[in-house]
């Protein structure tokens, strides 16, 4: 393998590792339709691959429109021992999940939650990055 190719491989591996290293962890829950109105888009329908940001991410509404890749990494409910499907989902922040009622870092639409976990779990441990 030539030196140039080796450098490209090392740069590629470093880039992949840096993306994994910057993933944050938190909790994911879900909410059910109707998804409008939302704090970010009012009555405009933004589809079902959406979520609501907790106070941690909300930042006075700056989170509106941000895209997050989310993966379930574990359960919090002893009733569903292995809730994760092994898949990831990309969602758009369209709403605010304010405290004290919000029990998650990101409150996902039911449809997006179902891609990454068994909805019977209700609350899961997630890894997310923008």
DSSP file (Angstrom, degrees, kcal/mol; ACC not computed):
  #  RESIDUE AA STRUCTURE BP1 BP2  ACC     N-H-->O    O-->H-N    N-H-->O    O-->H-N    TCO  KAPPA ALPHA  PHI   PSI    X-CA   Y-CA   Z-CA
    1    1 A X              0   0    0      0, 0.0     0, 0.0     0, 0.0     0, 0.0   0.000 360.0 360.0 360.0 132.5    0.0    0.0    0.0
    2    2 A X     >  -     0   0    0      1,-0.1     4,-2.3     4,-0.0     5,-0.2  -0.247 360.0-111.9 -71.1 161.3    1.4    3.4   -1.0
    3    3 A X  H  > S+     0   0    0      1,-0.2     4,-2.3     2,-0.2     5,-0.2   0.886 117.1  53.1 -60.9 -41.5    2.1    6.1    1.6
    4    4 A X  H  > S+     0   0    0      1,-0.2     4,-2.0     2,-0.2    -1,-0.2   0.906 110.4  46.7 -61.6 -42.6   -0.7    8.3    0.1
    5    5 A X  H  > S+     0   0    0      2,-0.2     4,-2.3     1,-0.2    -1,-0.2   0.897 110.7  52.7 -67.2 -40.1   -3.3    5.5    0.5
    6    6 A X  H  X S+     0   0    0     -4,-2.3     4,-2.4     1,-0.2    -2,-0.2   0.900 108.2  51.1 -62.0 -41.5   -2.1    4.7    4.0
    7    7 A X  H  X S+     0   0    0     -4,-2.3     4,-2.6     1,-0.2    -1,-0.2   0.914 109.6  50.3 -62.2 -43.3   -2.6    8.4    5.0
    8    8 A X  H  X S+     0   0    0     -4,-2.0     4,-2.4     2,-0.2    -2,-0.2   0.901 110.6  49.5 -62.3 -41.4   -6.1    8.3    3.5
    9    9 A X  H  X S+     0   0    0     -4,-2.3     4,-2.5     2,-0.2    -2,-0.2   0.927 112.3  47.4 -63.4 -45.2   -7.0    5.2    5.5
   10   10 A X  H  X S+     0   0    0     -4,-2.4     4,-2.5     2,-0.2    -2,-0.2   0.910 112.3  49.6 -64.2 -42.6   -5.7    6.6    8.7
   11   11 A X  H  X S+     0   0    0     -4,-2.6     4,-2.3     2,-0.2    -1,-0.2   0.913 111.6  49.8 -62.0 -42.6   -7.6    9.9    8.2
   12   12 A X  H  X S+     0   0    0     -4,-2.4     4,-2.1     2,-0.2    -2,-0.2   0.914 111.8  46.7 -62.9 -44.5  -10.8    8.0    7.5
   13   13 A X  H  X S+     0   0    0     -4,-2.5     4,-2.5     2,-0.2    -2,-0.2   0.913 112.1  51.0 -64.3 -42.7  -10.4    5.9   10.6
   14   14 A X  H  X S+     0   0    0     -4,-2.5     4,-2.2     1,-0.2    -2,-0.2   0.905 109.4  50.9 -61.1 -42.3   -9.7    8.9   12.7
   15   15 A X  H  X S+     0   0    0     -4,-2.3     4,-1.7     2,-0.2    -1,-0.2   0.923 111.1  47.9 -61.9 -45.4  -12.8   10.7   11.3
   16   16 A X  H  X S+     0   0    0     -4,-2.1     4,-1.7     1,-0.2    -2,-0.2   0.917 112.3  48.8 -62.6 -44.3  -15.0    7.7   12.1
   17   17 A X  H  X S+     0   0    0     -4,-2.5     4,-2.2     1,-0.2    -1,-0.2   0.863 108.3  54.2 -65.3 -35.8  -13.6    7.4   15.7
   18   18 A X  H  X S+     0   0    0     -4,-2.2     4,-1.1     2,-0.2    -1,-0.2   0.856 105.9  52.9 -68.3 -33.5  -14.1   11.2   16.3
   19   19 A X  H  < S+     0   0    0     -4,-1.7     3,-0.3     2,-0.2    -1,-0.2   0.906 111.6  45.5 -66.4 -41.1  -17.7   10.9   15.3
   20   20 A X  H >< S+     0   0    0     -4,-1.7     3,-1.4     1,-0.2    -2,-0.2   0.886 108.5  57.3 -67.6 -39.0  -18.3    8.1   17.8
   21   21 A X  H 3< S+     0   0    0     -4,-2.2    -1,-0.2     1,-0.3    -2,-0.2   0.768 103.7  53.7 -65.3 -26.0  -16.4    9.9   20.5
   22   22 A X  T 3< S+     0   0    0     -4,-1.1    -1,-0.3    -3,-0.3     2,-0.3   0.343  77.7 119.0 -94.9   7.5  -18.7   13.0   20.3
   23   23 A X    <   -     0   0    0     -3,-1.4     2,-0.2    -4,-0.1   106,-0.2  -0.551  54.1-146.3 -71.3 135.2  -21.9   11.1   20.8
   24   24 A X  E     -A  128   0A   0    104,-3.0   104,-2.9    -2,-0.3     2,-0.3  -0.636   6.4-137.1 -97.0 159.9  -23.8   12.2   23.9
   25   25 A X  E     +A  127   0A   0    102,-0.2     2,-0.3    -2,-0.2   102,-0.2  -0.893  38.7 123.7-117.7 150.7  -25.9   10.0   26.1
   26   26 A X  E     -A  126   0A   0    100,-2.1   100,-2.6    -2,-0.3     2,-0.4  -0.854  54.4 -63.2-169.9-154.8  -29.3   10.6   27.6
   27   27 A X  E     -A  125   0A   0     -2,-0.3    78,-2.3    98,-0.2    79,-1.9  -0.900  33.5-156.6-118.2 146.2  -32.8    9.3   27.8
   28   28 A X  E     +Ab 124 106A   0     96,-2.6    96,-2.5    -2,-0.4     2,-0.2  -0.972  17.5 163.2-121.2 137.3  -35.4    8.8   25.1
   29   29 A X  E     - b   0 107A   0     77,-1.3    79,-3.0    -2,-0.4     2,-0.3  -0.699  25.8-126.8-129.5-174.7  -39.2    8.6   25.6
   30   30 A X  E     - b   0 108A   0     92,-0.5     2,-0.3    77,-0.2    79,-0.2  -0.978  10.0-157.2-140.6 157.3  -42.0    9.0   23.1
   31   31 A X  E     - b   0 109A   0     77,-2.3    79,-1.5    -2,-0.3     2,-0.2  -0.885  20.0-127.2-126.5 161.5  -45.2   11.0   22.5
   32   32 A X        -     0   0    0     -2,-0.3    77,-0.0    77,-0.2    -2,-0.0  -0.680  40.6 -47.3-110.8 159.8  -48.2   10.2   20.4
   33   33 A X  S    S+     0   0    0     -2,-0.2    -1,-0.1     2,-0.1     2,-0.1  -0.188  91.5  72.8 -59.9 156.9  -50.0   12.1   17.6
   34   34 A X        -     0   0    0      2,-0.1    -2,-0.1     3,-0.0     0, 0.0   0.435  55.1-178.6 -79.8 148.3  -51.2   14.7   17.0
   35   35 A X        +     0   0    0     -2,-0.1     2,-0.4    12,-0.1    11,-0.1   0.384  42.7 116.0 -97.2   1.4  -47.8   16.3   16.5
   36   36 A X        +     0   0    0      7,-0.1     7,-0.2     2,-0.1     2,-0.1  -0.954  48.8  43.9-122.7 145.7  -49.2   19.7   15.7
   37   37 A X  S    S-     0   0    0      5,-0.6     2,-0.3    -2,-0.4     6,-0.2   0.529  76.7-179.1 -77.0 159.2  -49.1   22.4   16.9
   38   38 A X  B  >  -G   42   0B   0      4,-1.9     4,-1.8    -2,-0.1    57,-0.2  -0.881  38.5-118.1-122.1 157.9  -45.4   22.4   17.8
   39   39 A X  T  4 S+     0   0    0     -2,-0.3    56,-0.2     1,-0.2    -1,-0.1   0.793 113.0  39.1 -64.5 -28.3  -43.3   25.0   19.5
   40   40 A X  T  4 S+     0   0    0     54,-2.2    -1,-0.2     2,-0.1    55,-0.1   0.853 131.0  19.1 -90.2 -37.9  -41.1   25.4   16.4
   41   41 A X  T >4 S-     0   0    0     53,-0.7     3,-2.3     1,-0.3    -2,-0.2   0.271  81.3-150.7-124.5  10.3  -43.4   25.2   13.5
   42   42 A X  B 3< S-G   38   0B   0     -4,-1.8    -4,-1.9     1,-0.3    -5,-0.6  -0.327  77.8 -12.9  57.3-125.1  -46.9   25.8   14.8
   43   43 A X  T 3  S+     0   0    0     -6,-0.2     2,-0.4    -7,-0.2    -1,-0.3   0.312 102.6 119.4 -93.7   8.5  -49.5   23.9   12.7
   44   44 A X    <   -     0   0    0     -3,-2.3     2,-0.5    -6,-0.1    -3,-0.1  -0.631  67.2-126.2 -75.8 126.1  -47.0   23.1    9.9
   45   45 A X        -     0   0    0     -2,-0.4     3,-0.1     1,-0.1    -2,-0.1  -0.609  27.8-179.6 -76.6 122.1  -46.7   19.3    9.5
   46   46 A X        -     0   0    0     -2,-0.5     3,-0.3     1,-0.4    -1,-0.1   0.153  43.8-114.5-107.1  16.7  -43.1   18.2    9.8
   47   47 A X        -     0   0    0      1,-0.2    -1,-0.4     3,-0.0     3,-0.1  -0.438  38.1 -69.6  86.0-160.4  -43.8   14.5    9.3
   48   48 A X  S    S+     0   0    0      1,-0.1     2,-1.6    -2,-0.1    64,-0.6   0.495 107.0  86.5-116.6  -7.1  -43.2   11.7   11.9
   49   49 A X  S    S+     0   0    0     -3,-0.3    43,-1.6    62,-0.1     2,-0.2  -0.527  76.3 113.2 -91.1  69.4  -39.4   11.5   12.1
   50   50 A X  E     -c   92   0A   0     -2,-1.6    59,-2.2    41,-0.3     2,-0.3  -0.767  43.4-171.6-135.1 171.2  -39.4   14.2   14.7
   51   51 A X  E     -cD  93 108A   0     41,-1.8    43,-2.7    57,-0.2    44,-1.2  -0.980  23.4-116.8-160.1 170.2  -38.8   14.9   18.4
   52   52 A X  E     -cD  95 107A   0     55,-2.8    55,-2.7    -2,-0.3     2,-0.3  -0.958  29.5-132.0-116.6 133.6  -39.0   17.4   21.2
   53   53 A X  E     -cD  96 106A   0     42,-2.4    44,-3.2    -2,-0.4    53,-0.2  -0.644  15.9-131.7 -87.2 137.0  -35.9   18.7   22.9
   54   54 A X  E >>  -c   97   0A   0     51,-2.2     4,-2.6    -2,-0.3     3,-1.0  -0.218  39.9 -90.7 -72.4 173.7  -35.6   18.8   26.7
   55   55 A X  H 3> S+     0   0    0     42,-0.5     4,-0.9     1,-0.3     5,-0.1   0.830 126.2  65.9 -56.2 -31.8  -34.4   22.0   28.5
   56   56 A X  H 34 S+     0   0    0      1,-0.2    -1,-0.3     2,-0.1    49,-0.1   0.867 118.0  21.6 -57.8 -39.3  -30.9   20.6   28.1
   57   57 A X  H <4 S+     0   0    0     -3,-1.0    -2,-0.2    48,-0.3    -1,-0.2   0.660 104.8  83.4-102.3 -21.3  -31.0   20.9   24.3
   58   58 A X  H ><> -     0   0    0     -4,-2.6     5,-1.8     4,-0.1     3,-0.9   0.892  59.1-176.7 -57.9 -50.3  -33.7   23.5   23.8
   59   59 A X  G ><5S-     0   0    0     -4,-0.9     3,-1.6     1,-0.3    -1,-0.1   0.910  75.6 -50.5  52.7  51.6  -31.5   26.6   24.3
   60   60 A X  G 3 5S-     0   0    0      1,-0.3    -1,-0.3    -5,-0.1    -2,-0.1   0.729 112.6 -47.3  64.1  22.7  -34.4   29.1   24.0
   61   61 A X  G X 5S+     0   0    0     -3,-0.9     3,-1.6    34,-0.1    -1,-0.3   0.354 107.4 120.6  99.6  -4.5  -35.6   27.6   20.8
   62   62 A X  T < 5 +     0   0    0     -3,-1.6    -3,-0.2    -4,-0.4    -2,-0.1   0.730  67.1  67.5 -63.8 -20.0  -32.2   27.4   19.1
   63   63 A X  T > <S+     0   0    0     -5,-1.8     3,-2.4     2,-0.1    30,-0.3   0.674  71.5 119.9 -73.8 -17.0  -32.7   23.6   18.8
   64   64 A X  T <  S+     0   0    0     -3,-1.6    30,-0.2    -6,-0.3     3,-0.1  -0.251  83.1   9.0 -53.8 127.0  -35.6   24.0   16.3
   65   65 A X  T 3  S+     0   0    0     28,-2.9    -1,-0.3     1,-0.3    29,-0.1   0.278  91.0 140.5  86.8 -11.0  -34.7   22.3   13.1
   66   66 A X    <   -     0   0    0     -3,-2.4    27,-2.6    27,-0.1     2,-0.4  -0.380  45.4-138.0 -65.8 143.8  -31.6   20.5   14.4
   67   67 A X  E     -E   92   0A   0     63,-0.2     2,-0.4    25,-0.2    25,-0.2  -0.880  19.9-170.5-104.8 134.5  -31.2   17.0   13.1
   68   68 A X  E     -E   91   0A   0     23,-2.5    23,-2.6    -2,-0.4     2,-0.5  -0.983  18.8-144.0-127.5 136.5  -30.1   14.3   15.6
   69   69 A X  E     -EF  90 129A   0     60,-3.0    60,-1.7    -2,-0.4     2,-0.4  -0.876  29.2-167.8 -93.7 126.9  -29.0   10.7   14.9
   70   70 A X  E     -EF  89 128A   0     19,-3.3    19,-2.2    -2,-0.5     2,-0.4  -0.954  14.5-178.1-127.2 136.4  -30.3    8.6   17.8
   71   71 A X  E     -EF  88 127A   0     56,-2.5    56,-2.5    -2,-0.4     2,-0.4  -0.997  27.4-126.2-131.0 135.6  -29.5    5.0   18.8
   72   72 A X  E     + F   0 126A   0     15,-0.7    54,-0.2    -2,-0.4    14,-0.2  -0.667  29.4 172.6 -76.0 130.3  -31.0    3.0   21.7
   73   73 A X  E     -     0   0A   0     52,-3.0     2,-0.3    -2,-0.4    53,-0.2   0.418  59.2 -16.7-119.5  -1.8  -28.2    1.6   23.9
   74   74 A X  E     - F   0 125A   0     51,-1.2    51,-3.1     8,-0.0    -1,-0.4  -0.943  62.4 -99.7 174.0 166.9  -30.2    0.2   26.8
   75   75 A X  E     - F   0 124A   0      6,-0.3    49,-0.2    -2,-0.3     3,-0.1  -0.589   7.6-167.3-101.2 164.1  -33.3    0.0   28.7
   76   76 A X  S    S+     0   0    0     47,-1.1     2,-0.6    -2,-0.2    48,-0.1   0.408  72.4  79.9-121.0  -9.7  -34.5    1.6   31.9
   77   77 A X    >   -     0   0    0     46,-0.4     3,-1.4     3,-0.3     6,-0.1  -0.897  65.6-152.8-107.6 120.7  -37.6   -0.6   32.5
   78   78 A X  T 3  S+     0   0    0     -2,-0.6     3,-0.2     1,-0.3    -1,-0.1   0.697  92.3  69.9 -66.1 -17.2  -37.0   -4.0   34.0
   79   79 A X  T 3  S+     0   0    0      1,-0.3     2,-0.6    42,-0.1    -1,-0.3   0.768 102.4  43.6 -71.5 -25.3  -40.1   -5.2   32.2
   80   80 A X  S X  S-     0   0    0     -3,-1.4     3,-0.6     1,-0.2    -3,-0.3  -0.870  71.5-178.7-121.6  94.7  -38.4   -5.0   28.8
   81   81 A X  T 3  S+     0   0    0     -2,-0.6     2,-0.4     1,-0.3    -6,-0.3   0.883  79.2  24.7 -65.4 -42.1  -35.0   -6.5   29.3
   82   82 A X  T 3   +     0   0    0      1,-0.1    -1,-0.3    -8,-0.1    39,-0.0  -0.703  69.8 156.9-124.8  78.6  -33.7   -5.9   25.7
   83   83 A X    <   +     0   0    0     -3,-0.6    35,-1.8    -2,-0.4    -1,-0.1   0.723  40.9 100.7 -77.7 -21.0  -35.7   -3.0   24.2
   84   84 A X  B     -H  117   0C   0     33,-0.2    33,-0.3     1,-0.1    32,-0.1  -0.380  52.4-161.9 -75.5 141.3  -33.2   -1.9   21.5
   85   85 A X        -     0   0    0     31,-2.3    32,-0.1     2,-0.2    -1,-0.1   0.612  41.2-117.7 -91.6 -15.6  -33.7   -3.0   17.9
   86   86 A X  S    S+     0   0    0     30,-0.6     2,-0.2     1,-0.4    30,-0.1   0.418  78.6 113.3  90.6  -1.7  -30.1   -2.2   16.9
   87   87 A X        -     0   0    0     28,-0.3   -15,-0.7    29,-0.1    -1,-0.4  -0.584  55.6-141.7 -99.6 164.6  -31.2    0.4   14.4
   88   88 A X  E     - E   0  71A   0     -2,-0.2     2,-0.3   -17,-0.2   -17,-0.2  -0.824  11.0-158.5-117.9 161.6  -30.6    4.2   14.5
   89   89 A X  E     - E   0  70A   0    -19,-2.2   -19,-3.3    -2,-0.3     2,-0.5  -0.990  11.3-140.5-139.8 147.5  -33.0    6.9   13.4
   90   90 A X  E     + E   0  69A   0     -2,-0.3     2,-0.3   -21,-0.2   -21,-0.2  -0.948  28.5 179.9-109.7 126.1  -32.5   10.6   12.4
   91   91 A X  E     - E   0  68A   0    -23,-2.6   -23,-2.5    -2,-0.5     2,-0.4  -0.828  24.1-131.1-124.1 162.0  -35.1   13.0   13.7
   92   92 A X  E     -cE  50  67A   0    -43,-1.6   -41,-1.8    -2,-0.3     2,-0.5  -0.937  26.1-121.8-111.2 133.2  -35.7   16.7   13.4
   93   93 A X  E     +c   51   0A   0    -27,-2.6   -28,-2.9    -2,-0.4   -41,-0.2  -0.645  45.2 153.8 -75.9 122.0  -36.4   18.8   16.6
   94   94 A X  E     +     0   0A   0    -43,-2.7   -54,-2.2    -2,-0.5   -53,-0.7   0.434  56.7  31.8-124.5  -7.4  -39.8   20.4   16.2
   95   95 A X  E    S-c   52   0A   0    -44,-1.2   -42,-2.4   -56,-0.2     2,-0.4  -0.890  70.7-110.9-148.5 172.6  -40.9   20.9   19.8
   96   96 A X  E     -c   53   0A   0     -2,-0.3     2,-0.6   -44,-0.3   -42,-0.2  -0.918  12.4-160.9-112.0 136.2  -39.9   21.6   23.3
   97   97 A X  E     -c   54   0A   0    -44,-3.2   -42,-0.5    -2,-0.4     7,-0.1  -0.823  27.6-160.5-113.7  86.3  -40.2   19.0   26.1
   98   98 A X     >  -     0   0    0     -2,-0.6     4,-1.8   -44,-0.2     3,-0.3  -0.302  15.8 -85.5 -77.4 152.2  -40.1   21.3   29.2
   99   99 A X  T  4 S+     0   0    0      1,-0.3    -1,-0.1     2,-0.2     4,-0.1  -0.531  98.7  36.1 -80.5 158.1  -39.3   20.3   32.7
  100  100 A X  T  4 S+     0   0    0     -2,-0.2    -1,-0.3     2,-0.2    -2,-0.0  -1.000 126.1  41.1 -87.3  -6.1  -40.5   19.2   35.2
  101  101 A X  T  4 S+     0   0    0     -3,-0.3     2,-0.3     2,-0.0    -2,-0.2   0.809  92.4  93.9 -71.8 -29.5  -42.8   17.0   33.1
  102  102 A X     <  -     0   0    0     -4,-1.8    -2,-0.2     1,-0.1   -47,-0.1  -0.478  47.6-178.3 -71.0 127.1  -40.2   16.0   30.6
  103  103 A X        +     0   0    0     -2,-0.3     2,-0.3    -4,-0.1    -1,-0.1   0.156  59.6  60.6-108.1  16.3  -38.6   12.7   31.5
  104  104 A X  S    S-     0   0    0     -7,-0.1     3,-0.2     1,-0.1   -76,-0.2  -0.906  71.5-132.0-140.5 163.3  -36.2   12.5   28.6
  105  105 A X  S    S+     0   0    0    -78,-2.3   -51,-2.2     1,-0.4     2,-0.4   0.863 108.6  16.6 -77.8 -43.3  -33.3   14.3   26.8
  106  106 A X  E    S-bD  28  53A   0    -79,-1.9   -77,-1.3   -53,-0.2     2,-0.8  -0.990  71.9-153.3-132.8 124.7  -35.2   13.8   23.6
  107  107 A X  E     -bD  29  52A   0    -55,-2.7   -55,-2.8    -2,-0.4   -77,-0.2  -0.871  25.4-156.4 -96.3 110.0  -38.9   12.9   23.4
  108  108 A X  E     -bD  30  51A   0    -79,-3.0   -77,-2.3    -2,-0.8   -57,-0.2  -0.465  21.3-101.1 -88.7 155.4  -39.3   11.1   20.1
  109  109 A X  E  >  -b   31   0A   0    -59,-2.2     4,-2.4   -79,-0.2     5,-0.2  -0.405  40.1-111.4 -63.1 154.4  -42.4   10.7   18.0
  110  110 A X  H  > S+     0   0    0    -79,-1.5     4,-2.2     1,-0.2     5,-0.1   0.883 117.5  54.2 -57.7 -39.1  -43.9    7.2   18.5
  111  111 A X  H  > S+     0   0    0      1,-0.2     4,-0.7     2,-0.2    -1,-0.2   0.900 110.8  43.5 -65.1 -42.1  -43.0    6.2   15.0
  112  112 A X  H >> S+     0   0    0    -64,-0.6     4,-1.0     1,-0.2     3,-0.5   0.874 112.5  52.9 -73.2 -36.0  -39.3    7.2   15.4
  113  113 A X  H >X S+     0   0    0     -4,-2.4     4,-2.2     1,-0.2     3,-0.7   0.910 103.7  58.2 -61.3 -42.1  -39.1    5.5   18.8
  114  114 A X  H 3< S+     0   0    0     -4,-2.2    -1,-0.2     1,-0.2    -2,-0.2   0.736  99.4  59.2 -63.8 -23.0  -40.5    2.3   17.4
  115  115 A X  H << S+     0   0    0     -4,-0.7   -28,-0.3    -3,-0.5    -1,-0.2   0.873 117.4  29.5 -71.3 -36.9  -37.6    2.1   14.9
  116  116 A X  H << S+     0   0    0     -4,-1.0   -31,-2.3    -3,-0.7   -30,-0.6   0.640 128.1  11.6-100.1 -15.7  -34.9    2.0   17.6
  117  117 A X  B  < S-H   84   0C   0     -4,-2.2     2,-0.5   -33,-0.3   -33,-0.2  -0.985  81.0 -86.3-157.4 163.0  -36.8    0.3   20.5
  118  118 A X    >   -     0   0    0    -35,-1.8     3,-2.2    -2,-0.3     4,-0.4  -0.644  35.9-140.8 -71.7 122.1  -39.8   -1.6   21.7
  119  119 A X  G >  S+     0   0    0     -2,-0.5     3,-0.9     1,-0.3    -1,-0.1   0.740  97.5  72.7 -61.9 -21.7  -42.4    1.0   22.6
  120  120 A X  G 3  S+     0   0    0      1,-0.2    -1,-0.3     2,-0.1   -41,-0.1   0.739  85.8  66.8 -63.2 -21.4  -43.4   -1.1   25.6
  121  121 A X  G <  S-     0   0    0     -3,-2.2     2,-2.1     1,-0.2    -1,-0.2   0.855  79.8-170.0 -68.5 -34.3  -40.1    0.0   27.2
  122  122 A X    <   +     0   0    0     -3,-0.9   -92,-0.5    -4,-0.4     2,-0.4  -0.205  66.1  38.2  76.8 -49.8  -41.4    3.6   27.4
  123  123 A X  S    S+     0   0    0     -2,-2.1   -47,-1.1   -94,-0.2   -46,-0.4  -1.000  70.4 174.2-139.0 132.8  -38.1    5.1   28.3
  124  124 A X  E     -AF  28  75A   0    -96,-2.5   -96,-2.6    -2,-0.4     2,-0.5  -0.868  36.2-106.4-133.8 164.5  -34.6    4.1   27.1
  125  125 A X  E     -AF  27  74A   0    -51,-3.1   -52,-3.0    -2,-0.3   -51,-1.2  -0.826  46.3-170.1 -90.3 130.7  -31.0    5.1   27.3
  126  126 A X  E     -AF  26  72A   0   -100,-2.6  -100,-2.1    -2,-0.5     2,-0.4  -0.841  25.7-146.6-123.4 158.5  -29.9    6.7   24.0
  127  127 A X  E     +AF  25  71A   0    -56,-2.5   -56,-2.5    -2,-0.3     2,-0.3  -0.983  31.5 176.2-114.8 134.4  -26.8    7.9   22.3
  128  128 A X  E     +AF  24  70A   0   -104,-2.9  -104,-3.0    -2,-0.4     2,-0.3  -0.989  14.1 175.5-141.8 149.3  -27.3   10.9   20.1
  129  129 A X  E       F   0  69A   0    -60,-1.7   -60,-3.0    -2,-0.3  -106,-0.1  -0.991 360.0 360.0-150.7 153.8  -25.3   13.3   18.0
  130  130 A X              0   0    0     -2,-0.3   -63,-0.2   -62,-0.2   -60,-0.1   0.428 360.0 360.0 -86.4 360.0  -26.1   16.2   15.7
